[in-house]
Amino acid sequence: MGPVEQPPAPTIHIEVVFSAGPRQIELKALTLPLGSCVKDALLGSGLLAQAQGLSVGIWGRKTTLGHALQDRDRVEVCRDLIVDPKEARRVRYRAHGEKLSKKGVKRPQTRAVTEPSG
């Protein structure tokens, strides 16, 4: 009789995503042993050193390095925001409004809605 074959160890498939700057995305797909944590994923992807001091999350929700991963999780390494998204939207809106007024297009004025009497 030959050697007994061991069944393969259960694994999980995950993605690790990191953006070093605007429009720069690193995506790495990994297969890790069942029971791996976020830190294991960062080690396996080679992004642990770059992730120091940054926030990590799974599918957009902040988590810790010790959080256990599940199959098909997406680990995200997030940089700090440079500009408040609401303020950036206001600046874009103002700039767009100025472009429209230069072309002679006017934004409609909002009117107060009055209830019909009677």
VOLUMMAR-408879 format. One record per atom (N, C-alpha, C, O): z negated, y, x; atom name. Coordinates in steps of 0.001 Angstrom, whole numbers, plus 524288, in hexadecimal, padded with zeros to 5 digits. Layout:
N
+-------+-------+-------+------+
:    up : north :  east : atom :
+-------+-------+-------+------+
:     Z :     Y :     X :   CA :
...
+-------+-------+-------+------+
# end
This chain:
118
+-------+-------+-------+------+
:    up : north :  east : atom :
+-------+-------+-------+------+
: 80000 : 7FB6C : 80332 :    N :
: 80000 : 80000 : 80000 :   CA :
: 80000 : 804DD : 80365 :    C :
: 7FD56 : 80508 : 80765 :    O :
: 8030B : 808ED : 801CC :    N :
: 80396 : 80DB7 : 804D8 :   CA :
: 7FF47 : 81194 : 80382 :    C :
: 7FBE5 : 81083 : 80042 :    O :
: 7FF77 : 81610 : 80611 :    N :
: 7FB86 : 81A17 : 80500 :   CA :
: 7FC15 : 81C1A : 7FF61 :    C :
: 80061 : 81C58 : 7FD3B :    O :
: 7F7AE : 81D83 : 7FD1C :    N :
: 7F796 : 81F89 : 7F7CD :   CA :
: 7F904 : 82558 : 7F7F3 :    C :
: 7F6B0 : 82865 : 7FAD8 :    O :
: 7FCE5 : 826CB : 7F4C5 :    N :
: 7FE82 : 82C46 : 7F4A1 :   CA :
: 7FACB : 82F65 : 7F135 :    C :
: 7F96C : 82DCB : 7ECE3 :    O :
: 7F939 : 833D5 : 7F337 :    N :
: 7F5DB : 8375A : 7F04A :   CA :
: 7F942 : 83AC4 : 7ECC9 :    C :
: 7FD68 : 83C86 : 7EE76 :    O :
: 7F797 : 83BBA : 7E7F6 :    N :
: 7FA9F : 83F4F : 7E4AC :   CA :
: 7FA6E : 844C6 : 7E710 :    C :
: 7F699 : 8462D : 7E99B :    O :
: 7FE83 : 847D5 : 7E644 :    N :
: 7FE7D : 84D21 : 7E883 :   CA :
: 7FA08 : 85066 : 7E63D :    C :
: 7F8A8 : 84FEC : 7E1A7 :    O :
: 7F7D8 : 853B2 : 7E990 :    N :
: 7F394 : 8571A : 7E7D6 :   CA :
: 7F5C3 : 85B0F : 7E3F6 :    C :
: 7FA18 : 85D01 : 7E4B4 :    O :
: 7F2D1 : 85C47 : 7DFD2 :    N :
: 7F4BA : 8601F : 7DC09 :   CA :
: 7F55D : 86581 : 7DE95 :    C :
: 7F225 : 8672B : 7E1BE :    O :
: 7F987 : 8681E : 7DD23 :    N :
: 7FA9A : 86D43 : 7DF5F :   CA :
: 7FB9E : 87139 : 7DB02 :    C :
: 7FC77 : 86FD3 : 7D67C :    O :
: 7FB82 : 8762B : 7DC83 :    N :
: 7FCDA : 87A6E : 7D8EF :   CA :
: 8011E : 87DBD : 7DB7E :    C :
: 80168 : 87E1B : 7E048 :    O :
: 80459 : 88015 : 7D852 :    N :
: 8087E : 88380 : 7DA30 :   CA :
: 8070E : 88917 : 7D8B2 :    C :
: 805F3 : 88A37 : 7D428 :    O :
: 80715 : 88C8C : 7DC87 :    N :
: 805AF : 89204 : 7DB8A :   CA :
: 8097F : 8959B : 7DE5A :    C :
: 80C8F : 893E5 : 7E1A4 :    O :
: 80942 : 89A9A : 7DD02 :    N :
: 80C30 : 89EB0 : 7DFB3 :   CA :
: 80853 : 8A2B1 : 7E1C7 :    C :
: 8045C : 8A3D5 : 7DF4E :    O :
: 80988 : 8A4CD : 7E658 :    N :
: 8067A : 8A916 : 7E88D :   CA :
: 80A32 : 8ADAE : 7E92D :    C :
: 80E61 : 8AD27 : 7EB7C :    O :
: 808A3 : 8B235 : 7E718 :    N :
: 80BF4 : 8B6DA : 7E72E :   CA :
: 80909 : 8BB46 : 7E9D8 :    C :
: 8046D : 8BC2F : 7E8D3 :    O :
: 80BD6 : 8BE0D : 7ED52 :    N :
: 8098F : 8C283 : 7F006 :   CA :
: 80DB6 : 8C6B4 : 7F090 :    C :
: 81234 : 8C58E : 7F1D6 :    O :
: 80C38 : 8CB92 : 7EF99 :    N :
: 80FC7 : 8CFF7 : 7F039 :   CA :
: 80D76 : 8D39F : 7F451 :    C :
: 80994 : 8D648 : 7F352 :    O :
: 80FD9 : 8D3BA : 7F8E5 :    N :
: 80DEA : 8D710 : 7FD1E :   CA :
: 80F14 : 8DCCC : 7FC1A :    C :
: 80C6A : 8E036 : 7FE30 :    O :
: 81304 : 8DDE1 : 7F8ED :    N :
: 81478 : 8E339 : 7F7AF :   CA :
: 817EA : 8E343 : 7F2DF :    C :
: 8192D : 8DF22 : 7F0C0 :    O :
: 81970 : 8E7DB : 7F125 :    N :
: 81CD2 : 8E82D : 7EC8E :   CA :
: 821DD : 8E519 : 7ED5A :    C :
: 8246F : 8E591 : 7F163 :    O :
: 82339 : 8E1FD : 7E982 :    N :
: 827FA : 8DED3 : 7E975 :   CA :
: 82845 : 8DADA : 7EDDE :    C :
: 82C87 : 8D918 : 7EF3F :    O :
: 823CC : 8D966 : 7F01D :    N :
: 82386 : 8D556 : 7F422 :   CA :
: 8201D : 8D0F7 : 7F1FB :    C :
: 81B6B : 8D1AD : 7F13B :    O :
: 82272 : 8CC7B : 7F0FF :    N :
: 81F86 : 8C831 : 7EE9E :   CA :
: 8201F : 8C346 : 7F1E4 :    C :
: 82474 : 8C1B4 : 7F343 :    O :
: 81BB5 : 8C0E4 : 7F31B :    N :
: 81BAA : 8BBC9 : 7F5A9 :   CA :
: 819CE : 8B7DD : 7F1A0 :    C :
: 8159D : 8B884 : 7EF5D :    O :
: 81CDF : 8B3D0 : 7F0B3 :    N :
: 81B82 : 8AFC0 : 7ECF6 :   CA :
: 81BAA : 8AA8D : 7EFCD :    C :
: 81F99 : 8A931 : 7F236 :    O :
: 81765 : 8A7A7 : 7EF84 :    N :
: 81725 : 8A28E : 7F20D :   CA :
: 81557 : 89E82 : 7EE1D :    C :
: 81155 : 89F2F : 7EB8D :    O :
: 8184B : 89A55 : 7EDA7 :    N :
: 816DA : 895FD : 7EA3F :   CA :
: 81418 : 891E6 : 7ED93 :    C :
: 815EF : 89083 : 7F1CC :    O :
: 80FB1 : 88FFD : 7EBA5 :    N :
: 80C92 : 88C2D : 7EE97 :   CA :
: 80B25 : 88783 : 7EB33 :    C :
: 80AC6 : 887E5 : 7E66B :    O :
: 80A5E : 88325 : 7EDC9 :    N :
: 8081D : 87E8B : 7EB54 :   CA :
: 802FC : 87D8A : 7EE2B :    C :
: 802EE : 87C9D : 7F2E2 :    O :
: 7FEB7 : 87DBB : 7EB4C :    N :
: 7F97E : 87D2A : 7ED90 :   CA :
: 7F6A3 : 878A2 : 7EAFF :    C :
: 7F804 : 8770B : 7E6AC :    O :
: 7F2AA : 87687 : 7ED9E :    N :
: 7EF90 : 87267 : 7EB32 :   CA :
: 7EC94 : 87472 : 7E673 :    C :
: 7EB0C : 87900 : 7E644 :    O :
: 7EBCC : 87114 : 7E2B3 :    N :
: 7E8C2 : 87272 : 7DE1D :   CA :
: 7E353 : 87428 : 7DFD6 :    C :
: 7E0FB : 871A6 : 7E334 :    O :
: 7E14A : 8785C : 7DD9C :    N :
: 7DC2B : 87A66 : 7DF11 :   CA :
: 7DC6D : 87EC8 : 7E30C :    C :
: 7D85D : 880B0 : 7E4C7 :    O :
: 7E11B : 8806D : 7E48B :    N :
: 7E1B3 : 884BB : 7E845 :   CA :
: 7E017 : 889DD : 7E5B7 :    C :
: 7E039 : 88A6A : 7E0F0 :    O :
: 7DE8F : 88DA3 : 7E905 :    N :
: 7DCF2 : 892C3 : 7E706 :   CA :
: 7E0C6 : 896F7 : 7E8E6 :    C :
: 7E476 : 895D5 : 7EBC5 :    O :
: 7DFDC : 89BB9 : 7E744 :    N :
: 7E34A : 8A01A : 7E89D :   CA :
: 7E3AB : 8A0B0 : 7EE83 :    C :
: 7E7E6 : 8A1A5 : 7F095 :    O :
: 7DF50 : 8A021 : 7F139 :    N :
: 7DF5C : 8A0A4 : 7F6F2 :   CA :
: 7E2E1 : 89C83 : 7F968 :    C :
: 7E5A6 : 89DB0 : 7FD29 :    O :
: 7E2D9 : 897BA : 7F768 :    N :
: 7E643 : 8939F : 7F968 :   CA :
: 7EBFF : 89519 : 7F8B8 :    C :
: 7EF3B : 89411 : 7FC20 :    O :
: 7ED39 : 89783 : 7F449 :    N :
: 7F29C : 89923 : 7F33D :   CA :
: 7F44C : 89D64 : 7F714 :    C :
: 7F8B0 : 89D51 : 7F90A :    O :
: 7F0CA : 8A115 : 7F821 :    N :
: 7F218 : 8A540 : 7FBCE :   CA :
: 7F2AA : 8A322 : 80154 :    C :
: 7F608 : 8A4E5 : 80446 :    O :
: 7EF67 : 89F62 : 802BD :    N :
: 7EFEF : 89CD9 : 807DF :   CA :
: 7F528 : 89A02 : 8083C :    C :
: 7F7F5 : 89A87 : 80C1C :    O :
: 7F673 : 89702 : 80431 :    N :
: 7FB4D : 89403 : 80429 :   CA :
: 80025 : 8976A : 8043E :    C :
: 80433 : 895CD : 80644 :    O :
: 7FFCA : 89C0A : 80219 :    N :
: 8044D : 89F89 : 801E7 :   CA :
: 804B8 : 8A2E5 : 806CE :    C :
: 808C5 : 8A54E : 807C5 :    O :
: 8008F : 8A30E : 809E3 :    N :
: 80088 : 8A65D : 80E88 :   CA :
: 7FF52 : 8AC0E : 80D54 :    C :
: 8002F : 8AF72 : 810A1 :    O :
: 7FD55 : 8AD2A : 808A6 :    N :
: 7FC4C : 8B28D : 80710 :   CA :
: 7F682 : 8B3FF : 8071F :    C :
: 7F51A : 8B847 : 80573 :    O :
: 7F32B : 8B08B : 808FD :    N :
: 7ED8D : 8B1AA : 808DB :   CA :
: 7EC36 : 8B689 : 80C07 :    C :
: 7E921 : 8B9C7 : 80A44 :    O :
: 7EE7C : 8B717 : 810A9 :    N :
: 7ED4C : 8BBA3 : 813F4 :   CA :
: 7EF0B : 8C0B0 : 81152 :    C :
: 7EC4C : 8C49F : 8119E :    O :
: 7F392 : 8C0A4 : 80EBE :    N :
: 7F58B : 8C553 : 80C1F :   CA :
: 7F260 : 8C695 : 80743 :    C :
: 7F23D : 8CB15 : 80594 :    O :
: 7EFD3 : 8C2AE : 804FA :    N :
: 7ECEC : 8C36E : 8001F :   CA :
: 7E76B : 8C584 : 80100 :    C :
: 7E4BA : 8C6D6 : 7FD3E :    O :
: 7E5B1 : 8C5D4 : 805EA :    N :
: 7E06E : 8C7BA : 80701 :   CA :
: 7DFC8 : 8CD4B : 804FF :    C :
: 7E2DE : 8D0BE : 8064E :    O :
: 7DBC5 : 8CE27 : 801D3 :    N :
: 7DAA2 : 8D354 : 7FFC7 :   CA :
: 7DDC7 : 8D4C6 : 7FAED :    C :
: 7DCFE : 8D8F9 : 7F8B9 :    O :
: 7E152 : 8D15B : 7F93A :    N :
: 7E46F : 8D26A : 7F493 :   CA :
: 7E26A : 8CF22 : 7F00A :    C :
: 7DF6F : 8CB71 : 7F0D4 :    O :
: 7E404 : 8D076 : 7EB62 :    N :
: 7E277 : 8CD86 : 7E6BD :   CA :
: 7E606 : 8C8D0 : 7E610 :    C :
: 7EAAB : 8C902 : 7E74B :    O :
: 7E3C1 : 8C48F : 7E413 :    N :
: 7E6DF : 8BFFB : 7E2BE :   CA :
: 7E60E : 8BEC4 : 7DCFC :    C :
: 7E1EB : 8BFCF : 7DAC3 :    O :
: 7EA0F : 8BC90 : 7DAA7 :    N :
: 7E9C3 : 8BB34 : 7D52C :   CA :
: 7ED25 : 8B68C : 7D3F5 :    C :
: 7F061 : 8B4EA : 7D71E :    O :
: 7EC5E : 8B471 : 7CF5A :    N :
: 7EF9F : 8B032 : 7CD62 :   CA :
: 7F210 : 8B22E : 7C85A :    C :
: 7EF50 : 8B387 : 7C4A5 :    O :
: 7F73D : 8B25A : 7C83E :    N :
: 7FA1E : 8B447 : 7C3B5 :   CA :
: 7F81D : 8B999 : 7C1E5 :    C :
: 7F775 : 8BA7E : 7BD37 :    O :
: 7F722 : 8BD2A : 7C5A5 :    N :
: 7F5A5 : 8C280 : 7C44F :   CA :
: 7EFE6 : 8C354 : 7C31E :    C :
: 7EE52 : 8C7B3 : 7C1E1 :    O :
: 7ECC2 : 8BF47 : 7C376 :    N :
: 7E721 : 8BFDE : 7C280 :   CA :
: 7E432 : 8BF2F : 7C799 :    C :
: 7E4D2 : 8BB47 : 7CA56 :    O :
: 7E0FB : 8C30C : 7C8D4 :    N :
: 7DE15 : 8C309 : 7CDBE :   CA :
: 7DAA6 : 8BE2F : 7CE2A :    C :
: 7D84B : 8BC81 : 7CA53 :    O :
: 7DA63 : 8BBF5 : 7D2D9 :    N :
: 7D73E : 8B74B : 7D3CB :   CA :
: 7D50F : 8B768 : 7D952 :    C :
: 7D5E3 : 8BB27 : 7DC37 :    O :
: 7D244 : 8B346 : 7DAC1 :    N :
: 7CFE8 : 8B2E7 : 7DFF3 :   CA :
: 7D2CD : 8AEE4 : 7E33C :    C :
: 7D5E8 : 8ABD3 : 7E137 :    O :
: 7D1C2 : 8AEEF : 7E853 :    N :
: 7D446 : 8AB2E : 7EBD7 :   CA :
: 7D286 : 8A599 : 7EABE :    C :
: 7D55B : 8A1EC : 7EBFF :    O :
: 7CDFE : 8A4E5 : 7E875 :    N :
: 7CBF4 : 89FAC : 7E76E :   CA :
: 7CD96 : 89D67 : 7E232 :    C :
: 7CC13 : 89905 : 7E0EC :    O :
: 7D09C : 8A040 : 7DF28 :    N :
: 7D23D : 89E6C : 7D9F7 :   CA :
: 7D5C8 : 899A3 : 7DA6C :    C :
: 7D98C : 899AF : 7DD6A :    O :
: 7D496 : 89583 : 7D77A :    N :
: 7D7B6 : 890BB : 7D789 :   CA :
: 7DCE9 : 8919B : 7D4C5 :    C :
: 7DD1B : 893F6 : 7D095 :    O :
: 7E110 : 88FB5 : 7D71E :    N :
: 7E64A : 8906C : 7D4F5 :   CA :
: 7E7C0 : 88BF3 : 7D14F :    C :
: 7E5CA : 88796 : 7D1C2 :    O :
: 7EB40 : 88D2E : 7CDB3 :    N :
: 7ED6D : 88945 : 7CA30 :   CA :
: 7F348 : 888FA : 7CB30 :    C :
: 7F592 : 88C81 : 7CD86 :    O :
: 7F5AB : 884BC : 7C965 :    N :
: 7FB41 : 88402 : 7CA1B :   CA :
: 7FE3B : 88891 : 7C7B3 :    C :
: 7FCEC : 88A58 : 7C36D :    O :
: 80237 : 88A74 : 7CA6B :    N :
: 805AD : 88EBA : 7C8C8 :   CA :
: 80316 : 8941C : 7C8D5 :    C :
: 8051E : 897B8 : 7C664 :    O :
: 7FEAD : 894C1 : 7CB87 :    N :
: 7FC4C : 899EB : 7CC13 :   CA :
: 7FFA0 : 89D4B : 7CFAF :    C :
: 80285 : 89B50 : 7D2FB :    O :
: 7FF28 : 8A264 : 7CEFF :    N :
: 801DC : 8A632 : 7D251 :   CA :
: 7FDAB : 8A9AE : 7D4B1 :    C :
: 7FB3B : 8ACC7 : 7D1F0 :    O :
: 7FCD5 : 8A931 : 7D9C4 :    N :
: 7F8F6 : 8AC4E : 7DC92 :   CA :
: 7FBA8 : 8B14E : 7DE5B :    C :
: 7FFC1 : 8B11D : 7E0DF :    O :
: 7F959 : 8B5C7 : 7DD0D :    N :
: 7FB9F : 8BADA : 7DE4D :   CA :
: 7F7F0 : 8BDF3 : 7E1D0 :    C :
: 7F34E : 8BE86 : 7E0A7 :    O :
: 7FA0E : 8BFEC : 7E618 :    N :
: 7F715 : 8C34C : 7E99E :   CA :
: 7F8CC : 8C8E1 : 7E863 :    C :
: 7FD66 : 8CA30 : 7E8DC :    O :
: 7F50F : 8CC27 : 7E6CF :    N :
: 7F659 : 8D160 : 7E4CA :   CA :
: 7F47B : 8D5AF : 7E874 :    C :
: 7F000 : 8D5B5 : 7EA32 :    O :
: 7F806 : 8D955 : 7E996 :    N :
: 7F6A2 : 8DDF7 : 7EC9C :   CA :
: 7F3F6 : 8E1E0 : 7E8FE :    C :
: 7F46D : 8E17C : 7E439 :    O :
: 7F12F : 8E59C : 7EB3A :    N :
: 7EEE5 : 8E9D1 : 7E824 :   CA :
: 7F342 : 8ED69 : 7E640 :    C :
: 7F73A : 8EE10 : 7E8E4 :    O :
: 7F27F : 8EFB5 : 7E1B4 :    N :
: 7F64F : 8F365 : 7DFA6 :   CA :
: 7F604 : 8F87D : 7E2B0 :    C :
: 7F1C1 : 8FA5E : 7E3E2 :    O :
: 7FA7C : 8FAB4 : 7E3EF :    N :
: 7FAB2 : 8FFB5 : 7E6A6 :   CA :
: 7FA7A : 90424 : 7E2AE :    C :
: 7F805 : 9082B : 7E39E :    O :
: 7FD10 : 9035D : 7DE3F :    N :
: 7FD5B : 9074F : 7DA26 :   CA :
: 7FB9B : 904D3 : 7D50A :    C :
: 7FCE3 : 90054 : 7D3EB :    O :
: 7F8B7 : 907C1 : 7D202 :    N :
: 7F722 : 905F1 : 7CCDB :   CA :
: 7FC09 : 9052A : 7C97E :    C :
: 7FF28 : 908CC : 7C90A :    O :
: 7FCD0 : 90097 : 7C723 :    N :
: 80189 : 8FFA0 : 7C40F :   CA :
: 80257 : 90389 : 7BF9C :    C :
: 806C7 : 904F0 : 7BE69 :    O :
: 7FE20 : 90549 : 7BD2E :    N :
: 7FEAA : 90918 : 7B8EF :   CA :
: 800B9 : 90E4B : 7BAFC :    C :
: 8040C : 910C2 : 7B888 :    O :
: 7FEC0 : 90FEB : 7BF71 :    N :
: 8008C : 914DB : 7C1B7 :   CA :
: 8063F : 91466 : 7C36A :    C :
: 80942 : 91814 : 7C2B6 :    O :
: 807C3 : 90FF7 : 7C59F :    N :
: 80D37 : 90F32 : 7C736 :   CA :
: 810D1 : 90F7E : 7C278 :    C :
: 81517 : 911AD : 7C2CC :    O :
: 80F1E : 90D52 : 7BE16 :    N :
: 81238 : 90D86 : 7B94A :   CA :
: 812CF : 91332 : 7B771 :    C :
: 81708 : 914CB : 7B5C8 :    O :
: 80E8D : 91638 : 7B7BF :    N :
: 80ED7 : 91BB8 : 7B62D :   CA :
: 812B5 : 91EC3 : 7B991 :    C :
: 815BF : 921ED : 7B798 :    O :
: 8128F : 91DC5 : 7BEA5 :    N :
: 81617 : 92076 : 7C245 :   CA :
: 81BBD : 91F07 : 7C0FF :    C :
: 81F1A : 92276 : 7C0DF :    O :
: 81CD7 : 91A0C : 7C00F :    N :
: 8222A : 9186B : 7BEB1 :   CA :
: 823E5 : 91AE7 : 7B995 :    C :
: 8285F : 91C95 : 7B915 :    O :
: 8205D : 91B24 : 7B5CA :    N :
: 821A2 : 91D78 : 7B0BD :   CA :
: 82305 : 92337 : 7B15F :    C :
: 826E5 : 9250E : 7AF32 :    O :
: 81FD2 : 92611 : 7B461 :    N :
: 820DF : 92BA0 : 7B53B :   CA :
: 8261B : 92C69 : 7B7FC :    C :
: 82925 : 92FD6 : 7B683 :    O :
: 82727 : 9293D : 7BBFA :    N :
: 82C10 : 929B3 : 7BEDE :   CA :
: 830B2 : 92886 : 7BB4E :    C :
: 834B4 : 92B2B : 7BB92 :    O :
: 83029 : 924A3 : 7B808 :    N :
: 8345C : 92343 : 7B468 :   CA :
: 8352B : 927A1 : 7B06F :    C :
: 8399F : 928DB : 7AF17 :    O :
: 83101 : 929F5 : 7AE92 :    N :
: 83161 : 92E47 : 7AAE0 :   CA :
: 83426 : 932F2 : 7AD44 :    C :
: 83739 : 93587 : 7AA9F :    O :
: 8331E : 93413 : 7B239 :    N :
: 835B1 : 93870 : 7B4DD :   CA :
: 83B84 : 93767 : 7B56A :    C :
: 83EAA : 93AFD : 7B4D4 :    O :
: 83D00 : 9328E : 7B687 :    N :
: 84288 : 9312E : 7B6FD :   CA :
: 84549 : 931FB : 7B1C8 :    C :
: 849AB : 933F4 : 7B1A0 :    O :
: 842C0 : 93076 : 7AD8A :    N :
: 8452A : 93116 : 7A867 :   CA :
: 845E6 : 936CF : 7A711 :    C :
: 849F2 : 93845 : 7A4EC :    O :
: 8420B : 93A1D : 7A849 :    N :
: 84275 : 93FA0 : 7A6E4 :   CA :
: 846A5 : 94258 : 7AA28 :    C :
: 84901 : 94619 : 7A84C :    O :
: 847A1 : 9409B : 7AEE1 :    N :
: 84BAD : 942F0 : 7B228 :   CA :
: 85116 : 941BD : 7B003 :    C :
: 854B2 : 944D6 : 7B0B4 :    O :
: 851B1 : 93D4C : 7AD6D :    N :
: 856C0 : 93BCD : 7AB4C :   CA :
: 857B3 : 93E44 : 7A5F2 :    C :
: 85BE2 : 93D8F : 7A3AF :    O :
: 853F5 : 94114 : 7A3F1 :    N :
: 8549B : 94381 : 79EE1 :   CA :
: 852C4 : 9401D : 79A65 :    C :
: 85349 : 94198 : 795D9 :    O :
: 850A5 : 93BA2 : 79B9F :    N :
: 84E9C : 9383D : 79784 :   CA :
: 848FB : 939BB : 796A2 :    C :
: 845F0 : 93A2D : 79A55 :    O :
: 8479A : 93A7E : 791C8 :    N :
: 8423B : 93C01 : 790A5 :   CA :
: 83F73 : 93793 : 78DDE :    C :
: 841AC : 934D7 : 78A98 :    O :
: 83AA6 : 936FB : 78F3F :    N :
: 8376F : 9330E : 78C9D :   CA :
: 8360F : 93512 : 78731 :    C :
: 83505 : 939B9 : 7868B :    O :
: 8360B : 931AE : 78355 :    N :
: 83495 : 93375 : 77E11 :   CA :
: 82EDB : 9351C : 77DF0 :    C :
: 82B7E : 932A9 : 7805A :    O :
: 82DDC : 93941 : 77B1C :    N :
: 82882 : 93B15 : 77A75 :   CA :
: 825E8 : 937AA : 7765F :    C :
: 8284D : 9364A : 7726F :    O :
: 82111 : 9364F : 7774C :    N :
: 81E3B : 93326 : 7736F :   CA :
: 81C21 : 936CB : 76F43 :    C :
: 81A5B : 93B1F : 77063 :    O :
: 81C5C : 93501 : 76A87 :    N :
: 81A63 : 93816 : 76628 :   CA :
: 81590 : 93579 : 763E8 :    C :
: 81509 : 930B2 : 76407 :    O :
: 81221 : 9389F : 761E5 :    N :
: 80D87 : 93679 : 75F60 :   CA :
: 80F31 : 933FF : 75A3B :    C :
: 81238 : 9364B : 7574A :    O :
: 80D41 : 92F68 : 7592B :    N :
: 80E99 : 92CB3 : 75457 :   CA :
: 80AE4 : 92E87 : 75020 :    C :
: 80620 : 92E57 : 750BF :    O :
: 80D1F : 93049 : 74BDA :    N :
: 809DB : 93207 : 74777 :   CA :
: 80A91 : 92E3F : 742F7 :    C :
: 80ED6 : 92C38 : 74214 :    O :
: 80671 : 92D58 : 74036 :    N :
: 806B3 : 929CB : 73BBE :   CA :
: 808CD : 92CC9 : 7370C :    C :
: 80781 : 9315A : 7364A :    O :
: 80C0B : 92A37 : 733E4 :    N :
: 80E1D : 92CDF : 72F4D :   CA :
: 809A9 : 92E03 : 72B81 :    C :
: 80626 : 92AD1 : 72AC0 :    O :
: 809E1 : 9328E : 72930 :    N :
: 805D8 : 93402 : 72570 :   CA :
: 80775 : 93231 : 72002 :    C :
: 80C11 : 93226 : 71EA2 :    O :
: 8039B : 930BB : 71D0B :    N :
: 804E0 : 92F9A : 717AC :   CA :
: 802E0 : 92ADB : 715BA :    C :
: 803C0 : 9298D : 7112E :    O :
+-------+-------+-------+------+
# end
